[in-house]
Amino acid sequence: MVLLFERLGSFFDIVLGLATHPESLAILFGSVLLGIIFGAMPGLTSTLGVALLTALTYSMDTNLAMVCLLSIYVGGTYGGSYASILINIPGTAASAATALDGYPLACKGEGGRAIGLTTTASAIGTIISMLFVVSISPIISRFALQFTSFEFFLLAFFGILISGTLTSPDLVIKGWIAGFLGLFLACIGRDQLQFYPRFTYGFAELESGIEVVPVLIGAFGIPQIIGVLKDKVHIGKAKELQRILPEFGTVLKNIPAIVRSALIGVGIGSVPGIGEDIAGWVSYGTAKNTSKHPETFGKGELQGVIASETANNACVGGAMIPLLNLGIPGSPPAAMLLGALMLHGVTPGPMITFEHPTFILEVAAILLLASVAMWITGMVLAKQVVKVLKIPTQIFMPIIGMLCIIGSYSLGLNIFNLYLMLPVGIICYFLTEMGYPIAPLVIGVILGPMADENIRRALMVSQGSFMPVFTRPVSLILFLIIVWTIASQLPWYKRKIAQLKQSFFKKK
């Protein structure tokens, strides 16, 4: 109990320190606004926003950099609701479910009411997820202290595997291929244990390895620019908004739905590799299935937009739990944050509470302040922010292309990063066109060094034996989970499970 009060005291001290610091407040509100703009523009995402700002925060203090990146993450996740509600074009994949009921509400003249409620619900969902970051992280950290090199390897391998499993649009094997392609890219350069060059092919620039930031920007930025310009997405005229500030009674009436959706978002965000879009759809489906009037969903139901928007914003805090405590990102934007943290000398994982004792509390404090800033910005500037939707895509996308170039080059002022970003972006575009998910590739690049270094160190210590995997409880559990994950995607396993279910129901 004393420890809990000490943590709460430290937490509120950090919140007060950030809230009374003019520079951090300016960065907080500016980044939230930029995130809302990124989310509102179809074709842009919070993932791309975090990737672009990662290189630009290189010279910042770590705390200010995290304020900037987490704020654009929160704002970008929320900002997609504007386009979904007003023009029926989801600004981001995370807000796709919002369009089902948001646009019918706008057609009824209740677009302002819908935006007001989703803004409030999103802020509450982010705050609830922040509470889980503070409360659950110490438990996970104690468990993670049991990890050795074998456990770290299996954990990184599982992160790549589960990301490929959950993000594949059709065949799971495509997600795995993308993940292992990223793992291969991570092996380029001098290895960390014996400093021997691998796969450099005589290029001195590759000896230091593949830089994460150019890969992130290329993988997420270039395909979106090509795709949007190729498809020539036309943005419709934004509708006029009426009253935006929601009635207190309406918010109070929907608190149970908001809390349920937030819990769904935290749970899904905690699973590596899934992301905010899945959280939005699962929460929307749950709201519809538990509603007394499911037939109203899709025709302008407030609970529909509340469910999807609360869950996708709560997913932000949920994604921080495995990222900070295990070093495995829970969503694509969290993967960008992992790269940013490493760029600033912070290595997420079991040792983070020892190397940076207050860092998790700082992240929770930033999430709290970002949710408040998001609510204020959303309420005050909603009528002005939606005007961004009128900017022609043909003008906006070349600007994003220039930001991609500047972001990649600014990391060390190295022209080779541009030579790396462009081919990675073009390859990722064709992979996307063929149905290969990009998130596993990026997660493979980020987690690859962790997997490579730890498996080689583990085998050196065990003199080439894999037996410690089966003699250590944690590594054995991780190994069995990996085996089950692979087996569950095999056709014969699926047929067997279907037969068992059929025989079970026949007996009943």
Residue pairs with C-beta under 8 A, 6 or more apart in sequence:
7 134
7 361
10 358
10 361
11 134
11 361
11 364
11 365
14 358
14 361
14 362
14 365
15 365
15 368
15 369
18 24
18 25
18 28
18 63
18 67
18 365
18 366
18 369
19 25
19 369
23 64
24 63
24 64
24 67
27 64
27 67
27 68
27 71
28 67
28 71
28 366
28 369
28 370
28 373
29 71
29 373
29 376
29 377
31 53
31 67
31 68
31 69
31 71
31 72
31 75
32 71
32 72
32 74
32 75
32 370
32 373
32 374
32 377
33 75
33 377
33 381
33 385
34 49
34 72
34 75
35 46
35 49
35 71
35 72
35 73
35 74
35 75
35 76
35 77
35 78
35 79
36 75
36 76
36 78
36 79
36 82
36 374
36 377
36 378
36 381
36 385
37 44
37 79
37 385
37 388
38 44
38 45
38 46
38 48
38 49
38 72
38 75
38 76
38 79
39 45
39 46
39 75
39 76
39 77
39 78
39 79
39 80
39 81
39 82
39 83
39 91
39 92
39 95
40 79
40 80
40 82
40 83
40 91
40 385
40 386
40 388
40 389
41 83
41 91
41 388
41 389
41 391
41 396
42 83
42 89
42 90
42 91
42 228
42 233
42 235
42 393
43 224
43 225
43 227
43 228
43 233
43 393
43 397
44 76
44 91
44 92
44 224
44 400
45 76
45 80
45 92
45 93
45 220
45 224
45 333
46 72
46 73
46 75
46 76
46 77
46 79
46 92
46 94
46 333
47 76
47 220
47 332
47 333
47 335
47 336
48 217
48 220
48 221
48 224
48 400
49 72
49 73
49 76
50 69
50 72
50 73
50 76
50 333
50 336
50 337
50 340
51 213
51 216
51 217
51 220
51 221
51 336
51 407
52 217
52 221
52 400
52 403
52 404
52 407
53 68
53 69
53 72
53 407
54 69
54 213
54 216
54 336
54 339
54 340
54 343
54 407
55 213
55 217
55 406
55 407
55 408
55 410
55 411
56 406
56 407
56 410
57 64
57 65
57 68
57 69
57 340
57 344
58 343
58 410
58 411
60 68
62 344
62 345
62 346
63 362
65 340
65 344
66 362
66 363
66 366
67 366
67 369
67 370
69 336
69 337
69 340
70 316
70 337
70 363
70 366
70 367
70 370
71 366
71 370
71 373
73 316
73 333
73 337
73 370
74 126
74 313
74 316
74 367
74 370
74 371
74 374
75 370
75 373
75 374
75 377
76 92
76 333
77 92
77 94
77 122
77 276
77 312
77 313
77 315
77 316
77 333
78 118
78 119
78 122
78 309
78 313
78 374
78 378
79 91
79 92
79 385
80 90
80 91
80 92
80 94
80 95
80 98
81 91
81 95
81 98
81 102
81 115
81 118
81 119
81 122
81 305
81 309
82 91
82 115
82 382
82 385
82 386
82 389
83 89
83 90
83 91
83 95
83 235
83 389
84 90
84 91
84 95
84 96
84 98
84 99
84 102
84 103
85 98
85 99
85 102
85 103
85 105
85 106
85 111
85 114
85 115
85 118
85 305
86 103
86 106
86 111
86 238
86 239
86 386
86 389
87 103
87 235
87 236
87 237
87 238
87 239
87 389
88 99
88 102
88 103
88 236
89 99
89 233
89 235
89 236
90 96
90 98
90 99
92 276
92 277
93 275
93 276
93 277
94 275
94 276
94 277
94 279
94 280
94 312
94 315
95 280
95 308
95 309
95 312
96 277
96 280
96 281
97 277
97 280
97 281
97 283
97 284
97 304
97 307
97 308
98 118
98 280
98 304
98 305
98 308
98 309
100 284
100 297
100 298
100 304
101 114
101 297
101 298
101 299
101 300
101 301
101 302
101 304
101 305
102 111
102 114
102 118
102 304
102 305
104 298
104 299
104 300
105 111
105 113
105 114
105 300
105 302
105 305
106 114
106 239
107 300
108 300
109 242
110 242
110 300
111 239
111 241
111 242
112 241
112 242
112 243
112 244
112 382
113 242
113 243
113 244
113 246
113 302
114 302
114 305
115 241
115 244
115 378
115 382
116 243
116 244
116 245
116 246
116 379
117 246
117 250
117 251
117 254
117 302
117 305
117 306
118 305
118 306
118 309
119 244
119 246
119 374
119 375
119 378
119 379
119 382
120 246
120 251
120 375
121 251
121 254
121 258
121 261
121 306
121 309
121 310
122 309
122 310
122 312
122 313
122 371
122 374
122 375
122 378
123 313
123 371
123 372
123 374
123 375
124 258
124 262
124 310
124 371
125 258
125 261
125 262
125 265
125 309
125 310
125 311
125 313
125 314
126 313
126 314
126 316
126 317
126 367
126 368
126 370
126 371
126 374
127 367
127 368
127 371
128 259
128 262
128 263
128 266
128 314
128 317
129 262
129 265
129 266
129 269
129 313
129 314
129 315
129 316
129 317
129 318
129 320
129 367
130 317
130 364
130 367
130 368
130 371
132 266
132 317
132 318
132 321
133 317
133 320
133 321
133 324
133 360
133 363
133 364
133 367
134 360
134 361
134 364
136 321
137 321
137 324
137 325
137 353
137 360
138 353
140 321
140 322
140 325
140 326
141 325
141 350
141 352
141 353
144 325
144 326
144 349
144 350
145 350
146 474
147 155
147 350
147 474
148 458
148 468
148 472
148 475
149 454
149 455
149 457
149 458
149 461
150 454
150 455
150 458
150 468
150 469
150 472
150 475
151 472
151 474
151 475
151 478
152 349
152 450
152 451
152 454
153 450
153 451
153 454
153 455
153 458
154 469
154 475
154 478
154 479
154 482
155 326
155 327
155 328
155 478
156 327
156 328
156 447
156 448
156 450
156 451
156 454
157 451
157 482
158 272
158 328
158 478
158 481
158 482
158 485
159 272
159 273
159 328
159 329
159 443
159 447
160 179
160 180
160 182
160 183
160 440
160 443
160 444
160 447
160 448
160 451
161 176
161 179
161 482
161 485
161 486
162 271
162 272
162 273
162 485
163 175
163 179
163 272
163 273
163 437
163 439
163 440
163 443
164 172
164 174
164 175
164 176
164 177
164 178
164 179
164 273
164 437
164 440
165 172
165 175
165 176
165 273
165 485
165 489
166 175
166 271
166 273
166 274
166 278
167 175
167 273
167 274
167 275
167 437
167 439
167 440
168 174
168 175
168 435
168 437
169 435
169 437
170 435
171 435
172 489
174 434
174 435
174 436
174 437
175 436
175 437
175 440
176 440
177 436
178 431
178 436
178 437
178 438
178 440
178 441
178 444
179 440
179 441
179 443
179 444
180 444
181 441
181 444
182 440
182 441
182 442
182 443
182 444
182 445
182 446
182 448
183 444
183 445
183 447
183 448
183 451
183 452
184 444
184 448
185 210
185 215
185 441
185 444
185 445
185 448
186 209
186 210
186 444
186 445
186 446
186 447
186 448
186 449
186 451
186 452
187 198
187 199
187 448
187 452
188 198
188 199
188 200
188 206
188 209
188 210
189 197
189 198
189 199
189 200
189 206
189 207
189 208
189 209
189 210
190 196
190 197
190 198
190 207
190 208
190 209
191 198
191 452
191 453
191 456
192 449
192 452
192 453
193 453
193 456
193 457
193 460
197 207
199 206
200 206
200 207
205 414
205 416
209 449
210 420
210 445
211 411
211 412
211 414
211 417
211 420
212 339
212 342
212 343
212 445
212 446
213 339
213 343
213 407
213 408
213 411
213 417
214 408
214 411
214 417
214 418
214 420
214 421
214 424
215 420
215 421
215 424
215 442
215 445
216 335
216 336
216 339
216 442
217 404
217 407
217 408
217 421
217 425
218 404
218 408
218 420
218 421
218 422
218 423
218 424
218 425
218 428
219 424
219 425
219 428
219 438
219 441
219 442
220 332
220 336
220 428
220 438
220 442
221 400
221 401
221 404
221 425
222 404
222 421
222 422
222 424
222 425
222 426
222 428
222 429
223 425
223 428
223 429
223 432
223 438
224 400
225 397
225 400
225 401
225 404
226 425
226 429
227 429
227 432
228 393
228 397
229 393
229 394
229 397
232 393
232 394
233 393
234 393
235 389
235 390
235 391
235 392
235 393
236 389
237 390
238 386
238 387
238 389
238 390
241 382
241 383
241 386
244 379
244 382
244 383
245 379
250 302
254 302
254 303
254 306
257 287
257 303
257 306
257 307
257 310
258 306
258 310
260 283
260 286
260 287
260 307
261 283
261 286
261 287
261 306
261 307
261 308
261 310
261 311
261 314
262 310
262 311
262 314
263 314
264 279
264 282
264 283
264 286
264 311
264 314
265 276
265 279
265 283
265 310
265 311
265 312
265 313
265 314
265 315
265 318
266 314
266 315
266 317
266 318
266 321
267 318
268 274
268 278
268 279
268 282
268 311
268 315
268 318
269 276
269 279
269 314
269 315
269 316
269 317
269 318
269 319
269 320
269 321
269 330
269 331
270 318
270 319
270 321
270 322
270 330
271 322
271 330
272 322
272 328
272 329
272 330
272 443
273 329
273 330
273 331
273 439
273 440
273 443
274 330
274 331
275 315
275 319
275 330
275 331
275 332
275 439
276 311
276 312
276 313
276 315
276 316
276 331
276 333
277 312
279 311
279 312
279 314
279 315
279 318
280 308
280 309
280 311
280 312
281 308
282 311
283 307
283 308
283 310
283 311
283 312
284 297
284 304
284 307
284 308
284 311
286 307
287 297
287 303
287 304
287 306
287 307
288 294
288 297
288 304
291 297
291 301
291 303
293 301
297 303
297 304
298 304
313 371
315 330
315 331
316 331
316 333
316 367
317 364
317 367
318 330
319 329
319 330
319 331
319 333
319 334
320 330
320 334
320 363
320 367
321 330
322 328
322 329
322 330
323 329
323 330
323 334
323 337
323 338
323 348
324 348
324 352
324 359
324 360
324 363
325 348
325 349
325 350
325 352
325 360
326 348
326 349
326 350
327 338
327 347
327 348
327 349
327 447
327 450
328 447
329 335
329 337
329 338
329 443
329 446
332 438
332 439
332 442
335 439
335 442
335 443
335 446
336 442
338 348
338 446
339 446
341 347
341 348
342 446
343 411
346 352
346 355
346 356
346 359
347 355
352 359
352 360
353 359
353 360
377 385
404 421
404 425
405 418
405 421
408 417
408 418
408 420
408 421
409 415
409 417
409 418
411 417
428 438
428 441
431 438
431 441
432 438
458 468
459 465
459 466
462 468
468 475
469 475
469 476
469 479
470 476
470 479
487 493
488 494
